[in-house]
Amino acid sequence: MASHRRLASWYFQLGQSLEAGIPLLEVLAAPGGPSPRERAAMVERLRDGSALAEELAGAAAWLPGPDVHLLTAGAASGRLPAICRRLSAHHENVARLTGRAVLATLYPLAVLHLGAVLMPLKYLVLGSPLEFARQVSVVLVPLWLVGGAAAVLLLRHPGLSRRVCSLLPGVAGYQRERDLAVLATVLEGYVAAGVSVGTAWAAATQATGAPGLIALGERAVAEVEAGREPGRILGLEPLLPAEFAQTYRTGEQSGRLDEGLAWLIRRHSEAAERKLTHVSIWYPQLALLLVAAWVGVGVVRMYSDYLNDILKMLE
């Protein structure tokens, strides 16, 4: 999967080119951007008459799932350039905040490694290099193994990543706001394209990847199939904020659902960015405090052992 920064650049160029009137196939075939081989194969299939919606659905192998649904909604509504700009801004923001968090985390990690080397230094001074290496390895090797295993598991199993994120303060709030922003965006795109409300709800809830919202989409589809408006059940849904349910219901009743959904997109996108900013600031700070506490305890213990050795020698 391409990095957030690369996706942001590609989406920006894609939207800008489409607004300038450059044909979509020519834009997709341009160099740069994610997965050149997959995009080239996609362009060939489109030239052979394949449907754009089908090709976008297949792009989930090299694009984030929510992006695929948003692009599909944008293509269906004729607003693909606007969706590309929105995706570019989102990925640029995520890349900036992620980079800030990584840089902030490097300092506590450096302190942790320095402490792991300095605290058993007495064994090296006393002529026991094997014991020194063992003491260092006891701290660093498990850290590297656990960190590497966690990274591999979370990358290969998105469902596990979602469950882990739902347990982390701040991260869970960001994920919830992001899900609601994706839900509103895909709904708005399909509604503007004149797609049936049932199809819009099914696609929008699938785009979030949240099991609870996917189940809500199934109930909304059942309401539509029964000849009723889905907005009537939203107020009873604990997963949706009352504000979201009321805004959707009001737009549904007034015939101005697109305006209500546009407001919800702005509302939850801004909330998601605020929460992501807080996470990128506070988690590295917490990591630094924990490492500082561990190093402090280690230093006190080292000097305590040193003083005890001196007292024994004096006896």
Secondary structure as GFF3:
##gff-version 3
##sequence-region A 1 315
A	DSSP	alpha_helix	4	19	.	.	.	ID=ss1
A	DSSP	alpha_helix	24	29	.	.	.	ID=ss2
A	DSSP	alpha_helix	36	47	.	.	.	ID=ss3
A	DSSP	alpha_helix	52	58	.	.	.	ID=ss4
A	DSSP	three_ten_helix	59	61	.	.	.	ID=ss5
A	DSSP	alpha_helix	65	77	.	.	.	ID=ss6
A	DSSP	alpha_helix	80	118	.	.	.	ID=ss7
A	DSSP	alpha_helix	121	125	.	.	.	ID=ss8
A	DSSP	alpha_helix	129	156	.	.	.	ID=ss9
A	DSSP	alpha_helix	158	165	.	.	.	ID=ss10
A	DSSP	alpha_helix	171	192	.	.	.	ID=ss11
A	DSSP	alpha_helix	197	208	.	.	.	ID=ss12
A	DSSP	alpha_helix	211	225	.	.	.	ID=ss13
A	DSSP	alpha_helix	231	234	.	.	.	ID=ss14
A	DSSP	alpha_helix	242	254	.	.	.	ID=ss15
A	DSSP	alpha_helix	257	314	.	.	.	ID=ss16
###
